[in-house]
Amino acid sequence: MISDIDCMRLAMPSGRHEPQRDPGLKRKAWLAVFLGSTLFWVVVALLVWKYWG
């Protein structure tokens, strides 16, 4: 049977093993945030122009 310590060791891995990440993932995420923000503000500007222009 698995002891409590072994169970914790399996549930919480030590800091020696860093998770593998796609190197371009951070850049893609920031690009998506930037494009989403740009699209939002373009829509807001068009609505303002339509109603107050």
N, CA, C and O atoms as a GROMACS GRO file, in nm:
protein
  212
    1MET      N    1   0.084  -0.118   0.000
    1MET     CA    2   0.000   0.000   0.000
    1MET      C    3   0.089   0.125   0.000
    1MET      O    4   0.199   0.123   0.054
    2ILE      N    5   0.040   0.232  -0.061
    2ILE     CA    6   0.118   0.355  -0.072
    2ILE      C    7   0.106   0.435   0.057
    2ILE      O    8  -0.004   0.458   0.107
    3SER      N    9   0.219   0.477   0.110
    3SER     CA   10   0.217   0.558   0.232
    3SER      C   11   0.176   0.702   0.198
    3SER      O   12   0.172   0.741   0.082
    4ASP      N   13   0.145   0.780   0.303
    4ASP     CA   14   0.105   0.919   0.283
    4ASP      C   15   0.217   1.001   0.220
    4ASP      O   16   0.192   1.088   0.137
    5ILE      N   17   0.340   0.974   0.258
    5ILE     CA   18   0.454   1.049   0.205
    5ILE      C   19   0.470   1.020   0.056
    5ILE      O   20   0.493   1.111  -0.023
    6ASP      N   21   0.458   0.893   0.018
    6ASP     CA   22   0.468   0.859  -0.124
    6ASP      C   23   0.354   0.921  -0.203
    6ASP      O   24   0.373   0.964  -0.317
    7CYS      N   25   0.238   0.926  -0.144
    7CYS     CA   26   0.122   0.985  -0.211
    7CYS      C   27   0.146   1.135  -0.234
    7CYS      O   28   0.116   1.186  -0.342
    8MET      N   29   0.200   1.204  -0.133
    8MET     CA   30   0.229   1.347  -0.148
    8MET      C   31   0.338   1.370  -0.252
    8MET      O   32   0.334   1.467  -0.327
    9ARG      N   33   0.434   1.280  -0.255
    9ARG     CA   34   0.544   1.293  -0.352
    9ARG      C   35   0.490   1.280  -0.494
    9ARG      O   36   0.537   1.348  -0.585
   10LEU      N   37   0.391   1.194  -0.514
   10LEU     CA   38   0.331   1.178  -0.646
   10LEU      C   39   0.242   1.297  -0.681
   10LEU      O   40   0.237   1.339  -0.797
   11ALA      N   41   0.172   1.351  -0.582
   11ALA     CA   42   0.079   1.461  -0.607
   11ALA      C   43   0.151   1.593  -0.629
   11ALA      O   44   0.106   1.674  -0.710
   12MET      N   45   0.263   1.615  -0.559
   12MET     CA   46   0.336   1.741  -0.570
   12MET      C   47   0.480   1.713  -0.609
   12MET      O   48   0.564   1.690  -0.522
   13PRO      N   49   0.510   1.714  -0.738
   13PRO     CA   50   0.648   1.685  -0.779
   13PRO      C   51   0.743   1.794  -0.732
   13PRO      O   52   0.704   1.910  -0.715
   14SER      N   53   0.867   1.756  -0.712
   14SER     CA   54   0.967   1.853  -0.665
   14SER      C   55   1.000   1.952  -0.776
   14SER      O   56   0.962   1.931  -0.892
   15GLY      N   57   1.069   2.058  -0.741
   15GLY     CA   58   1.102   2.162  -0.836
   15GLY      C   59   1.212   2.125  -0.933
   15GLY      O   60   1.247   2.205  -1.020
   16ARG      N   61   1.267   2.007  -0.921
   16ARG     CA   62   1.375   1.967  -1.011
   16ARG      C   63   1.328   1.949  -1.154
   16ARG      O   64   1.403   1.974  -1.248
   17HIS      N   65   1.205   1.907  -1.171
   17HIS     CA   66   1.153   1.880  -1.305
   17HIS      C   67   1.062   1.995  -1.347
   17HIS      O   68   0.947   2.004  -1.305
   18GLU      N   69   1.116   2.084  -1.431
   18GLU     CA   70   1.036   2.195  -1.481
   18GLU      C   71   0.941   2.144  -1.589
   18GLU      O   72   0.979   2.058  -1.669
   19PRO      N   73   0.819   2.196  -1.594
   19PRO     CA   74   0.726   2.153  -1.698
   19PRO      C   75   0.776   2.199  -1.836
   19PRO      O   76   0.829   2.309  -1.851
   20GLN      N   77   0.757   2.114  -1.934
   20GLN     CA   78   0.798   2.147  -2.069
   20GLN      C   79   0.695   2.241  -2.132
   20GLN      O   80   0.576   2.211  -2.132
   21ARG      N   81   0.742   2.354  -2.184
   21ARG     CA   82   0.652   2.451  -2.246
   21ARG      C   83   0.698   2.479  -2.389
   21ARG      O   84   0.816   2.474  -2.421
   22ASP      N   85   0.600   2.508  -2.472
   22ASP     CA   86   0.631   2.548  -2.608
   22ASP      C   87   0.696   2.686  -2.603
   22ASP      O   88   0.639   2.778  -2.544
   23PRO      N   89   0.814   2.703  -2.662
   23PRO     CA   90   0.883   2.832  -2.651
   23PRO      C   91   0.804   2.948  -2.712
   23PRO      O   92   0.816   3.062  -2.665
   24GLY      N   93   0.723   2.922  -2.814
   24GLY     CA   94   0.646   3.028  -2.876
   24GLY      C   95   0.510   3.051  -2.813
   24GLY      O   96   0.436   3.138  -2.857
   25LEU      N   97   0.477   2.974  -2.710
   25LEU     CA   98   0.344   2.983  -2.651
   25LEU      C   99   0.320   3.119  -2.586
   25LEU      O  100   0.211   3.176  -2.600
   26LYS      N  101   0.418   3.171  -2.515
   26LYS     CA  102   0.403   3.301  -2.448
   26LYS      C  103   0.383   3.412  -2.552
   26LYS      O  104   0.299   3.500  -2.533
   27ARG      N  105   0.459   3.406  -2.660
   27ARG     CA  106   0.446   3.506  -2.765
   27ARG      C  107   0.309   3.498  -2.831
   27ARG      O  108   0.247   3.601  -2.858
   28LYS      N  109   0.261   3.377  -2.855
   28LYS     CA  110   0.129   3.359  -2.916
   28LYS      C  111   0.018   3.408  -2.822
   28LYS      O  112  -0.080   3.466  -2.867
   29ALA      N  113   0.035   3.385  -2.694
   29ALA     CA  114  -0.065   3.429  -2.597
   29ALA      C  115  -0.072   3.581  -2.593
   29ALA      O  116  -0.181   3.638  -2.593
   30TRP      N  117   0.044   3.648  -2.590
   30TRP     CA  118   0.045   3.795  -2.588
   30TRP      C  119  -0.010   3.852  -2.719
   30TRP      O  120  -0.079   3.953  -2.718
   31LEU      N  121   0.019   3.786  -2.830
   31LEU     CA  122  -0.036   3.830  -2.958
   31LEU      C  123  -0.188   3.819  -2.959
   31LEU      O  124  -0.256   3.908  -3.009
   32ALA      N  125  -0.241   3.711  -2.903
   32ALA     CA  126  -0.386   3.694  -2.895
   32ALA      C  127  -0.449   3.801  -2.807
   32ALA      O  128  -0.555   3.853  -2.840
   33VAL      N  129  -0.384   3.833  -2.694
   33VAL     CA  130  -0.435   3.938  -2.606
   33VAL      C  131  -0.434   4.072  -2.677
   33VAL      O  132  -0.532   4.147  -2.671
   34PHE      N  133  -0.326   4.103  -2.746
   34PHE     CA  134  -0.314   4.230  -2.818
   34PHE      C  135  -0.418   4.240  -2.929
   34PHE      O  136  -0.483   4.344  -2.943
   35LEU      N  137  -0.434   4.135  -3.008
   35LEU     CA  138  -0.531   4.138  -3.117
   35LEU      C  139  -0.674   4.146  -3.064
   35LEU      O  140  -0.758   4.216  -3.122
   36GLY      N  141  -0.703   4.075  -2.956
   36GLY     CA  142  -0.836   4.083  -2.896
   36GLY      C  143  -0.867   4.222  -2.845
   36GLY      O  144  -0.978   4.272  -2.863
   37SER      N  145  -0.769   4.285  -2.781
   37SER     CA  146  -0.787   4.421  -2.731
   37SER      C  147  -0.806   4.519  -2.846
   37SER      O  148  -0.890   4.608  -2.840
   38THR      N  149  -0.727   4.503  -2.951
   38THR     CA  150  -0.739   4.591  -3.068
   38THR      C  151  -0.877   4.577  -3.131
   38THR      O  152  -0.940   4.677  -3.165
   39LEU      N  153  -0.923   4.455  -3.148
   39LEU     CA  154  -1.055   4.432  -3.206
   39LEU      C  155  -1.164   4.496  -3.121
   39LEU      O  156  -1.256   4.557  -3.174
   40PHE      N  157  -1.154   4.482  -2.990
   40PHE     CA  158  -1.253   4.541  -2.899
   40PHE      C  159  -1.259   4.692  -2.918
   40PHE      O  160  -1.368   4.748  -2.930
   41TRP      N  161  -1.143   4.759  -2.919
   41TRP     CA  162  -1.141   4.905  -2.929
   41TRP      C  163  -1.184   4.953  -3.067
   41TRP      O  164  -1.240   5.062  -3.078
   42VAL      N  165  -1.158   4.876  -3.171
   42VAL     CA  166  -1.208   4.913  -3.305
   42VAL      C  167  -1.360   4.909  -3.306
   42VAL      O  168  -1.423   4.998  -3.362
   43VAL      N  169  -1.418   4.806  -3.247
   43VAL     CA  170  -1.564   4.797  -3.240
   43VAL      C  171  -1.621   4.913  -3.159
   43VAL      O  172  -1.722   4.972  -3.199
   44VAL      N  173  -1.560   4.946  -3.046
   44VAL     CA  174  -1.606   5.059  -2.965
   44VAL      C  175  -1.598   5.189  -3.045
   44VAL      O  176  -1.692   5.268  -3.043
   45ALA      N  177  -1.487   5.211  -3.116
   45ALA     CA  178  -1.472   5.333  -3.195
   45ALA      C  179  -1.577   5.341  -3.305
   45ALA      O  180  -1.632   5.448  -3.330
   46LEU      N  181  -1.606   5.229  -3.371
   46LEU     CA  182  -1.708   5.230  -3.476
   46LEU      C  183  -1.847   5.258  -3.420
   46LEU      O  184  -1.926   5.329  -3.482
   47LEU      N  185  -1.877   5.204  -3.303
   47LEU     CA  186  -2.007   5.231  -3.241
   47LEU      C  187  -2.019   5.378  -3.200
   47LEU      O  188  -2.125   5.439  -3.219
   48VAL      N  189  -1.913   5.434  -3.145
   48VAL     CA  190  -1.914   5.576  -3.107
   48VAL      C  191  -1.932   5.662  -3.232
   48VAL      O  192  -2.009   5.758  -3.231
   49TRP      N  193  -1.860   5.628  -3.338
   49TRP     CA  194  -1.869   5.704  -3.462
   49TRP      C  195  -2.011   5.697  -3.521
   49TRP      O  196  -2.063   5.796  -3.573
   50LYS      N  197  -2.071   5.578  -3.511
   50LYS     CA  198  -2.206   5.560  -3.567
   50LYS      C  199  -2.309   5.642  -3.490
   50LYS      O  200  -2.395   5.706  -3.551
   51TYR      N  201  -2.302   5.642  -3.356
   51TYR     CA  202  -2.406   5.708  -3.276
   51TYR      C  203  -2.381   5.856  -3.253
   51TYR      O  204  -2.476   5.932  -3.239
   52TRP      N  205  -2.254   5.900  -3.250
   52TRP     CA  206  -2.226   6.040  -3.222
   52TRP      C  207  -2.161   6.112  -3.340
   52TRP      O  208  -2.131   6.231  -3.332
   53GLY      N  209  -2.140   6.040  -3.450
   53GLY     CA  210  -2.070   6.100  -3.563
   53GLY      C  211  -2.156   6.180  -3.657
   53GLY      O  212  -2.106   6.234  -3.755
   0.00000   0.00000   0.00000
